[in-house]
Structures are given as structure tokens and as C-alpha cells.
């Protein structure tokens, strides 16, 4: 996996509006879990919901992360199809932004 760039923060509605950013901090937080998820787990029917919850948790801004000590504490806010869909869109937006070079010449 390539090292993510700093992506622009994206807002997602959980218990209130929260900010997510896919960056090195998010990768570190995911790796800190006993059973971390990969990006590919979002495509696995059996693991996709848990993976999404964990990735949203990992991507929370430092300020917002303080309110959710674990992915389990966040899961209650991602129960409906609408909430899951919006969280997935927010994750895709921040992940895609992190993978894109910052300019046409950024890759050399």
C-alpha cells in the first residue's frame, strides 16, 4: 500500500457532524486494533460493515476521536442504510483525495 498524502477533511454525520481524514494517523490507528481491517475488507460482504466502522473511527480527527475510544463505541451511529451510505461516501471521498497527487507534477 502506498503512503497516503494528507487529504482534505470530510464531514460525516454520526452523533453530530464529525471530521474524517485519511492520512498516516488513520493508518496508524487502524494498525493499533487487535484485528485491523484492510481497504479490501470494504468489498467483503461479511466484513464490510465492521471494516467501514473501523475505518471511519481510524479517520476521525483528533478532536472527534476523543469521543470514541474504540470502533465499537462508534458502531451505534452507523446502523441505518442511510447512515452507512453517507459514511461510506465520506470515507471514499477522503481516501480518494489522499491517493491523488497534489498537483500534476507531484509524481515527478
C-alpha positions, 0 to 999 in steps of 0.5 A: 500500500502506498503512503497516503498524502494528507487529504482534505477533511470530510464531514460525516454525520454520526452523533453530530457532524464529525471530521474524517481524514485519511492520512498516516494517523488513520493508518496508524490507528487502524494498525493499533486494533487487535484485528485491523481491517484492510481497504479490501475488507470494504468489498467483503460482504461479511466484513464490510460493515465492521471494516467501514466502522473501523475505518471511519473511527481510524479517520476521525480527527483528533478532536472527534476521536476523543469521543470514541475510544474504540470502533465499537463505541462508534458502531451505534451511529452507523446502523441505518442504510442511510447512515452507512451510505453517507459514511461510506461516501465520506470515507471514499471521498477522503481516501480518494483525495489522499491517493491523488497527487497534489498537483500534476507534477507531484509524481515527478 
